[in-house]
Amino acid sequence: MTETIEPLFQPLQLLDVTLRSRIVMAPMTRCFSPGGVPGQNVADYYRRRAEAGVGLIVTEGTGIDHPSAIGSGAHGESNIPVLHGEAALAGWRKVVDDVHAAGGLIFPQLWHMGVLRTPGTGPFPEAPSSRPSGIWGPQGGSRSMNPEYVERMLAPTEPMTESEIADVIAGYARSAASARSVGFDGIAIHAAHGYLIDTFFWSQTNERTDRWGGDPAGRARFGAEVVKAIRGAVGPGVPIMLRYSQWKQQDYDARIARAPQELEGLLRPLVDAGVDVFDASTRIFSQPAFEGSDLTLAGWTKQITGKPSMAVGGVGLSRDLLTSLAAGAVPENNLAQVLTRFERGEFDLLAVGRSLLVDPEWALKARRGEPFKPFSLEQLRQLY
Ligand SMILES: Cc1cc2nc3c(=O)[nH]c(=O)nc-3n(C[C@H](O)[C@H](O)[C@H](O)COP(=O)(O)O)c2cc1C
């Protein structure tokens, strides 16, 4: 029998905004914004998803207003959009207006690449890359990156100073205020996958002995201060979503929390700082997070924080993101598993990445029980 996901087409109220469905477009870097400016092609791309049942779009990572926020990352990224400057903001205003006209909602994903930015690249090549302890990541580790890039990145650099930390936090706040000024409905924070905020969470890259490191609360402090600054910039009614992950690009097997108690130590300060929704980024949405329980990371996150959570990873496809980069992925209808966990209350929102990247109508097809399209790397070259 073909499963559909009708129960996911219920609205959800998040502070001042109402999502018309629980299907969220996951943030996906697309590299189609020359000079950091999203054009009409980007607006059309997001509008097509808003027209076809997606309740909320989280944009691709957008560089915050800080000199080392973006550049070329581990995969040679370029043409990444930013959230400051007249031209980029005018581009985003058009994206937001088009998505709104189609009845959708849209949050920008605020991004600082941190240790994963290749020094010497991006709009400010001379700016040093921001690293909490000057460490890129572990020597070993399960990852798929060019070994020469890794070798170069493993060379230690200076740890961030107090004033550098303050500058980055202020950059997040300015970008959040700019996002509101062009009509975005909420803010999504990228605190996952080995980028800046995540390297404060992760003890492998955070060896600081001051208040920005140490126990889980210390490692969460930078993220929490970013959240507080954003809250101050956007006001009380605007939802703030925060994405975190166990896995890192520097090591797919990395863990910031080995047990639920450690996870609680990291997430509690973020809740207190003002996060409204947690996006628990996993490679496979149904994978249990800790030994001895079937609960997923989104499930634990909701249980620990009492906040709505979002599940992600492999919905509609046979392989997770990382293996599909080498081998592609074929459609797989795993919606029965989605429904079971949604109806158990493990998560409130479902983020869909590659399935929505290749097919703007994926949500409608899932609702009607129609077949899905496969995913291959070639599809990244075009905005469908
Ligand atoms: C091309 C591509 C670009 C991505 N870029 C980002 C990004 O900018 N920010 C982010 O948080 N995750 C990014 N991701 C991860 C996705 O948001 C998502 O978590 C992941 O693809 C798993 O979901 P899926 O299995 O439904 O594709 C990207 C994924 C893909 C395929």
The ligand as an SDF file (V2000), in Angstrom:
LIG
                    3D

 31 33  0  0  0  0  0  0  0  0999 V2000
   23.0920   20.2810   -1.9910 C   0  0  0  0  0  0  0  0  0  0  0  0
   22.9200   20.3200   -0.5030 C   0  0  0  0  0  0  0  0  0  0  0  0
   23.2930   21.4640    0.1870 C   0  0  0  0  0  0  0  0  0  0  0  0
   23.1290   21.5430    1.5840 C   0  0  0  0  0  0  0  0  0  0  0  0
   23.4140   22.7150    2.2200 N   0  0  0  0  0  0  0  0  0  0  0  0
   23.0850   22.8660    3.5230 C   0  0  0  0  0  0  0  0  0  0  0  0
   23.1580   24.1480    4.1550 C   0  0  0  0  0  0  0  0  0  0  0  0
   23.4770   25.1830    3.5520 O   0  0  0  0  0  0  0  0  0  0  0  0
   22.8290   24.2080    5.4640 N   0  0  0  0  0  0  0  0  0  0  0  0
   22.4420   23.1060    6.1770 C   0  0  0  0  0  0  0  0  0  0  0  0
   22.1540   23.2170    7.3700 O   0  0  0  0  0  0  0  0  0  0  0  0
   22.3460   21.8930    5.5880 N   0  0  0  0  0  0  0  0  0  0  0  0
   22.6140   21.7550    4.2870 C   0  0  0  0  0  0  0  0  0  0  0  0
   22.4120   20.5380    3.6700 N   0  0  0  0  0  0  0  0  0  0  0  0
   21.8380   19.4170    4.4340 C   0  0  0  0  0  0  0  0  0  0  0  0
   20.3150   19.3720    4.2680 C   0  0  0  0  0  0  0  0  0  0  0  0
   19.6870   20.4740    4.8720 O   0  0  0  0  0  0  0  0  0  0  0  0
   19.7120   18.0990    4.8930 C   0  0  0  0  0  0  0  0  0  0  0  0
   19.9080   18.1200    6.2810 O   0  0  0  0  0  0  0  0  0  0  0  0
   20.3140   16.8350    4.3420 C   0  0  0  0  0  0  0  0  0  0  0  0
   20.3710   16.8860    2.9210 O   0  0  0  0  0  0  0  0  0  0  0  0
   19.5030   15.6090    4.7600 C   0  0  0  0  0  0  0  0  0  0  0  0
   18.1960   15.6960    4.2650 O   0  0  0  0  0  0  0  0  0  0  0  0
   17.7400   14.8150    2.9730 P   0  0  0  0  0  0  0  0  0  0  0  0
   18.1760   13.4270    3.2760 O   0  0  0  0  0  0  0  0  0  0  0  0
   16.2560   14.9900    2.9390 O   0  0  0  0  0  0  0  0  0  0  0  0
   18.4490   15.3680    1.7890 O   0  0  0  0  0  0  0  0  0  0  0  0
   22.5890   20.4340    2.2850 C   0  0  0  0  0  0  0  0  0  0  0  0
   22.2320   19.2950    1.5710 C   0  0  0  0  0  0  0  0  0  0  0  0
   22.3660   19.2270    0.1890 C   0  0  0  0  0  0  0  0  0  0  0  0
   21.9030   18.0110   -0.5450 C   0  0  0  0  0  0  0  0  0  0  0  0
  1  2  1  0
  2  3  1  0
  2 30  2  0
  3  4  2  0
  4  5  1  0
  4 28  1  0
  5  6  2  0
  6  7  1  0
  6 13  1  0
  7  8  2  0
  7  9  1  0
  9 10  1  0
 10 11  2  0
 10 12  1  0
 12 13  2  0
 13 14  1  0
 14 15  1  0
 14 28  1  0
 15 16  1  0
 16 17  1  0
 16 18  1  0
 18 19  1  0
 18 20  1  0
 20 21  1  0
 20 22  1  0
 22 23  1  0
 23 24  1  0
 24 25  2  0
 24 26  1  0
 24 27  1  0
 28 29  2  0
 29 30  1  0
 30 31  1  0
M  END
$$$$
